[in-house]
Structures are given as structure tokens and as C-alpha cells.
Amino acid sequence: MADVTQFVRPDIAALEAYTPIQPFDVLSEQLGIPIEQIIKLDANENPYGPAPSVTEALRNCPFYAIYPDPDQTRLRRAISPFIGQPIERILCGNGSDEIIDLLMRVLVQPNDVVIACPPTFGMYSFNTGVVGGRFVAVPRDTNFDVDIEALADAVLEHQAKMVFLPSPNNPTGNLLAREHVLRLLKLPTMLVLDEAYAEFSSGSVADLVGQHPNLVVLRTFSKWAGLAGLRLGYGLIPEWLITHLWKIKQPYNTNVAAEVAVLQSLAETEALNARAKIMVAERERLFAALQTIDGLTPFPSQANFILCRVERGDAAQLKADLAKRGILLRYYRNPELANCIRVSIGLPEHHDALLAALADLGYR
């Protein structure tokens, strides 16, 4: 019989798999620590979880045996006033990751160039490989800000089909200035602004969608609304483009539970915004504390996490030592983030435990 492995696309066979964060139960088993004793600050999840009324709404929903609305009409009608865009420009997905995938499948042909600015969210380069595109990196400067002119030059040199920029950026927390967005929108490329952490920041460009035919903005309910486990994101997409995404979207790509949870969350925006403000205040408290520690350099952030360079000692070892104490942080192996860790914003007591553990390990 022929070697069946040859049926796999060569580019997929060579593709490096994306490495996600492990769930609580797996981490608990690996560390030998009960779930309730783990302080999970490694995935930018909301430590407060969903609004209390969301749990009640999920409990009372009678429609789990029925397929969800493929047009997501109620969902988009509820999102529209929240985000200030008409429903005709809103497409919901199984997390904003699905919208990234749909955009690339519509726009990127084999060998088309997609640009992003590392260090940044790994799904942009990963999805480019899945669709057979060519990923071009335009590195950020020493403060992790986008080099706007270098990016503009790269777009023109490579005739880039798409540019992906998170604002705030993950994992560095930088916000992309509005004037820089407007500069980039003059380029002959599709600009995708990923605003997954916008509710923790001081800015958004969601209002520009529809004014510029080459702008897409992505948002999610994973962070602000505490619904990461239910996977619901959405894109704000110009009408000329969203028509094609509707053609290829799976009909039941968002589930009934996610829809119920989002609809109830949108009825609780005041409470969720208040929680976001608490997390921002806690971010600033933790940032100030980390600044005083010899051997650590935290970077300013407008997201629900703080990137921190380990100046003394080894970041991988520090992550491992903290994990033994049940405190989980994100560690990066890529060169742009050499010896860096990322701390998600948790509850005040989580940060107190982290600071105490750091002191116990000699970081004071």
C-alpha cells in the first residue's frame, strides 16, 4: 500500500502546532496541587468570572436541544448598540480566533503576504500558515511600539494582503495610537485591529469601521465579560467584505449557551464595566509593586496583564519555582521576549501571594 502520509499537504506537515494554555484539571494533575489552591495568572482570564445573573440565565435556558440561530440575529441586535455599529457589519464567531480564520480564508491565497509585528499574538502567524500564506514579521522597537514607517514600507515592498495588529498588544500591553491607525489605513492593505483587551484600555477605533473600507476590528467577550470558556467573539467588518464571510461561516458556529451568556452580559454592562475598573486599578497596584523589586522590570500595560523582564536569574526557572507553589505565569521562549514572563491580572489576594512568593525566592 502507498504511504498514506503523503496525502497531507506538505506545508501543513511542516507547520508548527500552536501551543495553548493547559486547563485547570490538567495543571492540577501535573503539579500535584488541588485545583482550589492554584493561582492561575497565565491566560489573561477574568478572575471574577461572568456576571452572577449569567449563571442563572444559563440554568434557565430551555433551548439547549435546539440548533442555534445561524444568523445570530438577537445576538447581533444586542451587540449593535453596545459597540455602536449596525448589525450589518457584525459577524459573531467561536471566539475572535474564528473570525481571524474566516478573514484569512476569504482574502489570503497561497503565498500572499500577511504582516504582524512581533512580539504579538501567535495566532496570526499560525493561521497564515494554515491557509498557505507567507508571514512577514516587522519587529517592534525596544519599547514594543510598532515602527509605523517600517511597517508601511513592508506593506508596499511585499504587497501585503493583510496586517494584523492587536491594540492593546498581547503580550506587551501597548495601545496603538489612533493617528497611527489612520496612517496605516492609507496603505493598500486590509488592516485588522484586534481589540480583545479594549475594555481595559483608554482607546478603541471601533467607530472607524465603515468609514474606511480596509478596516476590520475584532472584539471578544472572553476577557471583559469573563466568558472565555464559552468562546464568543465578533468582528466589525465592512459590508463589502462581510458578505463573503457569511458565505463560508459554519451555520451553527456559535452555541446556544454562549448566546444566552452574552445576551445576559450585555444587560449587565454597568456591573461588568465596574469590574473592569477594579482590574485596571489592581493592574496599576501590581505594576507599582513590581517596579520596586530588584531584578524585575515590568512594562506599562493597558490590558489585563503585565509583561515583566527578569533581569536577574532565569525566567524559565522562576516560572517553574512559582508553579511549584501553585502560582502559574506565562513564560516565552521567542527571542523578542527573552527572559520575560507575563502576569495576568487576578484578584488582590492572588497578587499578594505572588509578591510574597517572589520575595521568598529572593526577588525583593
C-alpha positions as CSV (number, residue, x, y, z in Angstrom):
1,M,0.0,0.0,0.0
2,A,1.2,3.6,-0.7
3,D,2.5,5.7,2.1
4,V,-0.7,7.5,3.2
5,T,1.2,10.2,5.0
6,Q,2.0,11.7,1.6
7,F,-1.7,12.8,1.3
8,V,-1.1,15.5,3.9
9,R,-0.3,18.9,2.4
10,P,3.5,19.5,2.8
11,D,3.0,22.9,4.2
12,I,0.7,21.5,6.9
13,A,3.1,18.7,7.7
14,A,5.8,21.2,8.3
15,L,3.6,23.6,10.3
16,E,4.4,24.1,13.9
17,A,1.4,23.5,16.2
18,Y,0.1,26.3,18.3
19,T,0.7,25.7,22.0
20,P,-2.3,26.6,24.1
21,I,-2.5,27.1,27.9
22,Q,-3.5,23.9,29.8
23,P,-6.8,23.7,31.6
24,F,-7.2,23.6,35.4
25,D,-7.6,19.9,35.8
26,V,-4.6,19.0,33.7
27,L,-2.4,21.6,35.5
28,S,-3.7,20.3,38.9
29,E,-2.7,16.8,38.0
30,Q,0.7,17.8,36.6
31,L,1.6,19.9,39.7
32,G,0.0,17.6,42.3
33,I,-1.8,20.6,43.7
34,P,-5.6,20.8,44.3
35,I,-7.4,23.0,41.8
36,E,-8.7,25.3,44.6
37,Q,-5.1,26.0,45.6
38,I,-3.9,27.1,42.1
39,I,-3.5,30.8,41.4
40,K,-3.9,30.9,37.6
41,L,-2.3,34.1,36.2
42,D,-1.2,32.6,32.8
43,A,-4.0,33.1,30.3
44,N,-5.5,36.6,30.8
45,E,-8.7,35.2,32.1
46,N,-11.1,37.3,34.1
47,P,-10.7,36.3,37.8
48,Y,-14.3,37.4,38.6
49,G,-15.9,35.1,36.0
50,P,-19.2,36.0,34.4
51,A,-21.8,38.3,35.9
52,P,-23.8,36.3,38.6
53,S,-27.0,36.7,36.5
54,V,-25.3,34.9,33.6
55,T,-25.2,31.6,35.6
56,E,-28.9,31.9,36.3
57,A,-29.7,32.6,32.7
58,L,-27.8,29.6,31.6
59,R,-29.6,27.4,34.2
60,N,-33.0,28.6,33.0
61,C,-32.5,28.3,29.2
62,P,-34.9,25.7,27.7
63,F,-33.4,25.5,24.3
64,Y,-30.2,23.5,24.5
65,A,-31.7,20.7,22.4
66,I,-32.4,23.2,19.6
67,Y,-29.9,24.3,17.0
68,P,-28.8,28.0,17.4
69,D,-29.8,30.7,15.0
70,P,-27.3,30.6,12.1
71,D,-27.8,34.3,11.5
72,Q,-27.3,35.2,15.2
73,T,-29.9,37.9,14.8
74,R,-30.7,38.5,18.5
75,L,-27.1,38.5,19.4
76,R,-26.1,41.0,16.7
77,R,-29.0,43.2,17.6
78,A,-27.8,43.3,21.2
79,I,-24.2,43.9,20.3
80,S,-25.0,46.7,17.9
81,P,-25.9,49.5,20.4
82,F,-23.1,48.2,22.8
83,I,-20.4,48.7,20.2
84,G,-22.0,51.5,18.1
85,Q,-22.1,49.7,14.8
86,P,-25.1,48.5,12.7
87,I,-25.9,44.7,12.7
88,E,-25.0,44.6,9.0
89,R,-21.3,45.0,10.0
90,I,-21.3,42.4,12.8
91,L,-20.3,38.8,12.5
92,C,-20.1,36.5,15.5
93,G,-17.7,33.6,15.9
94,N,-16.4,30.8,18.1
95,G,-14.1,33.3,19.7
96,S,-12.4,36.0,17.7
97,D,-10.0,33.3,16.6
98,E,-12.6,32.0,14.2
99,I,-13.1,35.5,12.7
100,I,-9.3,35.6,12.1
101,D,-9.5,32.2,10.3
102,L,-12.5,33.3,8.2
103,L,-10.9,36.6,7.2
104,M,-7.8,34.7,6.0
105,R,-9.7,32.1,4.1
106,V,-11.6,34.8,2.2
107,L,-8.7,37.1,1.5
108,V,-5.4,35.1,1.5
109,Q,-4.3,32.9,-1.4
110,P,-1.2,30.7,-1.3
111,N,2.0,32.9,-1.0
112,D,0.0,36.1,-0.3
113,V,1.8,38.0,2.5
114,V,0.3,38.6,5.9
115,I,2.2,41.0,8.2
116,A,2.2,41.3,12.0
117,C,4.6,42.9,14.5
118,P,6.2,40.5,17.0
119,P,6.2,40.0,19.8
120,T,2.4,39.6,19.4
121,F,-0.4,37.1,19.4
122,G,0.8,33.8,17.8
123,M,-2.5,33.0,16.0
124,Y,-1.7,35.5,13.2
125,S,1.4,33.6,12.0
126,F,-0.2,30.3,12.8
127,N,-3.4,31.0,10.7
128,T,-1.3,32.4,7.9
129,G,0.5,29.0,7.7
130,V,-2.8,27.1,7.7
131,V,-4.1,28.9,4.6
132,G,-0.7,28.7,2.8
133,G,0.1,32.4,3.1
134,R,3.5,33.9,3.7
135,F,4.1,35.5,7.1
136,V,6.3,38.6,7.3
137,A,7.3,39.9,10.7
138,V,8.1,43.6,11.2
139,P,9.6,43.7,14.7
140,R,8.5,46.3,17.3
141,D,11.0,48.7,18.8
142,T,12.7,48.4,22.2
143,N,9.6,49.7,23.9
144,F,7.4,47.2,22.0
145,D,5.8,50.0,20.0
146,V,5.0,49.5,16.3
147,D,7.5,51.0,13.9
148,I,4.9,52.6,11.7
149,E,7.2,53.6,8.8
150,A,8.9,50.3,8.8
151,L,5.5,48.6,8.7
152,A,4.3,50.9,5.9
153,D,7.5,50.1,3.9
154,A,7.0,46.3,4.4
155,V,3.4,46.5,3.2
156,L,4.5,48.2,0.0
157,E,7.5,46.0,-0.6
158,H,5.7,42.7,-0.1
159,Q,2.3,43.9,-1.5
160,A,0.9,42.6,1.8
161,K,-2.7,41.4,1.7
162,M,-3.4,41.8,5.4
163,V,-1.9,43.4,8.5
164,F,-2.8,42.2,12.0
165,L,-2.2,44.5,15.0
166,P,-3.7,44.0,18.5
167,S,-4.5,47.1,20.5
168,P,-3.6,46.7,23.3
169,N,-0.9,44.3,22.1
170,N,-0.6,40.8,23.6
171,P,1.7,40.2,25.4
172,T,3.2,43.6,25.8
173,G,0.1,45.7,26.6
174,N,0.8,48.6,24.2
175,L,-2.0,50.6,22.8
176,L,-1.8,51.7,19.1
177,A,-2.3,55.4,18.8
178,R,-5.4,56.5,16.8
179,E,-3.2,58.7,14.5
180,H,-1.1,55.7,13.7
181,V,-4.2,53.7,12.8
182,L,-5.3,56.4,10.4
183,R,-1.8,56.5,8.8
184,L,-1.9,52.7,8.2
185,L,-5.4,52.9,6.7
186,K,-4.0,54.9,3.8
187,L,-2.0,51.8,2.8
188,P,-3.2,49.3,0.1
189,T,-3.8,46.5,2.6
190,M,-6.6,45.2,4.9
191,L,-5.9,46.4,8.4
192,V,-7.2,44.1,11.2
193,L,-7.2,45.7,14.7
194,D,-7.6,43.1,17.4
195,E,-9.2,44.8,20.4
196,A,-9.6,41.8,22.6
197,Y,-8.5,43.9,25.6
198,A,-10.1,47.2,24.7
199,E,-12.3,47.4,27.8
200,F,-9.2,47.6,30.0
201,S,-7.6,50.4,27.9
202,S,-8.1,54.1,27.2
203,G,-8.9,53.8,23.5
204,S,-10.7,52.0,20.6
205,V,-11.1,52.6,16.9
206,A,-14.4,50.6,16.5
207,D,-16.1,53.7,15.4
208,L,-13.9,53.9,12.3
209,V,-15.3,50.7,10.8
210,G,-17.5,51.7,7.9
211,Q,-15.6,54.9,7.3
212,H,-12.6,53.0,5.9
213,P,-13.2,50.0,3.6
214,N,-10.0,48.4,4.6
215,L,-10.5,48.3,8.4
216,V,-11.8,45.4,10.4
217,V,-12.0,45.4,14.2
218,L,-12.2,42.3,16.4
219,R,-13.7,42.1,19.8
220,T,-14.4,39.3,22.3
221,F,-16.5,38.6,25.4
222,S,-13.7,36.3,26.8
223,K,-11.9,39.0,28.9
224,W,-14.3,41.8,29.8
225,A,-17.3,39.5,30.4
226,G,-15.5,36.5,31.8
227,L,-16.8,34.1,29.1
228,A,-13.5,32.6,27.8
229,G,-14.8,29.1,28.3
230,L,-17.9,29.8,26.2
231,R,-16.0,31.1,23.2
232,L,-17.8,34.1,21.6
233,G,-16.1,36.9,19.7
234,Y,-17.2,39.1,16.9
235,G,-15.9,41.2,14.1
236,L,-16.8,44.6,12.9
237,I,-16.5,44.2,9.2
238,P,-17.3,46.5,6.2
239,E,-20.4,45.4,4.2
240,W,-18.4,44.6,1.0
241,L,-16.3,42.0,2.9
242,I,-18.7,40.6,5.5
243,T,-20.9,39.3,2.6
244,H,-18.1,36.8,1.7
245,L,-17.5,35.7,5.3
246,W,-21.2,34.9,5.6
247,K,-20.8,32.5,2.6
248,I,-18.2,30.4,4.3
249,K,-19.1,30.7,8.0
250,Q,-20.3,27.4,9.5
251,P,-24.1,27.8,10.1
252,Y,-24.1,26.9,13.8
253,N,-20.7,28.3,14.8
254,T,-21.9,29.9,18.0
255,N,-23.7,27.8,20.5
256,V,-26.9,28.4,22.4
257,A,-25.1,28.7,25.8
258,A,-22.7,31.3,24.5
259,E,-25.6,33.3,23.1
260,V,-27.5,33.2,26.3
261,A,-24.5,34.3,28.3
262,V,-23.6,37.2,26.0
263,L,-27.2,38.5,25.9
264,Q,-27.3,38.5,29.7
265,S,-23.8,40.0,29.9
266,L,-25.0,42.9,27.7
267,A,-27.8,43.5,30.2
268,E,-25.1,43.8,32.9
269,T,-22.7,46.2,31.2
270,E,-22.6,48.6,34.2
271,A,-21.5,45.9,36.6
272,L,-19.0,44.4,34.1
273,N,-17.5,47.9,33.5
274,A,-17.2,48.4,37.2
275,R,-15.3,45.1,37.5
276,A,-13.0,46.2,34.6
277,K,-12.2,49.4,36.5
278,I,-11.3,47.3,39.6
279,M,-9.0,45.2,37.5
280,V,-7.4,48.2,36.0
281,A,-6.8,49.6,39.5
282,E,-5.3,46.3,40.6
283,R,-3.1,46.3,37.5
284,E,-1.7,49.6,38.5
285,R,-1.1,48.4,42.1
286,L,0.7,45.3,40.9
287,F,2.8,47.3,38.4
288,A,3.9,49.7,41.1
289,A,4.8,46.8,43.4
290,L,6.8,45.1,40.6
291,Q,8.7,48.3,39.9
292,T,10.2,48.2,43.4
293,I,11.6,44.7,43.0
294,D,15.2,44.3,42.3
295,G,15.8,42.0,39.3
296,L,12.4,42.6,37.6
297,T,11.4,45.2,35.0
298,P,7.7,45.5,34.4
299,F,6.4,47.2,31.2
300,P,3.4,49.6,31.3
301,S,0.2,47.9,30.1
302,Q,-3.3,48.9,29.0
303,A,-4.6,45.3,29.1
304,N,-5.4,42.9,31.9
305,F,-1.8,41.6,32.1
306,I,1.7,42.9,32.7
307,L,4.8,41.8,30.8
308,C,7.9,41.7,33.0
309,R,11.5,41.1,32.1
310,V,13.6,39.0,34.6
311,E,16.9,41.0,34.8
312,R,18.4,38.7,37.4
313,G,18.2,35.0,37.1
314,D,16.4,32.8,34.6
315,A,12.7,33.4,33.7
316,A,12.0,29.8,32.9
317,Q,13.3,28.8,36.4
318,L,11.3,31.5,38.0
319,K,8.2,30.3,36.3
320,A,8.9,26.7,37.4
321,D,9.6,27.7,41.0
322,L,6.4,29.7,41.2
323,A,4.5,26.8,39.6
324,K,5.7,24.5,42.5
325,R,3.9,27.0,44.8
326,G,0.8,26.8,42.7
327,I,1.2,30.2,41.0
328,L,1.1,30.0,37.2
329,L,2.5,32.6,34.9
330,R,3.2,32.7,31.2
331,Y,6.8,32.3,30.0
332,Y,8.1,32.9,26.5
333,R,10.9,31.2,24.6
334,N,10.9,33.5,21.5
335,P,13.9,35.9,21.1
336,E,11.9,39.1,21.2
337,L,10.8,38.2,24.8
338,A,14.0,36.7,26.0
339,N,13.8,36.1,29.8
340,C,10.3,37.6,30.1
341,I,7.2,36.5,32.0
342,R,3.6,37.7,31.7
343,V,1.3,38.1,34.7
344,S,-2.4,38.1,34.2
345,I,-4.4,40.4,36.5
346,G,-6.1,38.4,39.1
347,L,-7.7,39.1,42.5
348,P,-5.8,41.3,45.0
349,E,-5.1,38.2,47.2
350,H,-3.6,36.5,44.1
351,H,-1.1,39.3,43.7
352,D,-0.3,39.4,47.4
353,A,0.6,35.7,47.2
354,L,2.7,36.3,44.1
355,L,4.6,39.1,45.7
356,A,5.2,37.0,48.8
357,A,6.4,34.1,46.7
358,L,8.8,36.4,44.7
359,A,10.2,37.7,48.0
360,D,10.7,34.1,49.2
361,L,12.6,33.4,46.0
362,G,14.9,36.4,46.5
363,Y,13.1,39.0,44.4
364,R,12.6,41.8,46.9
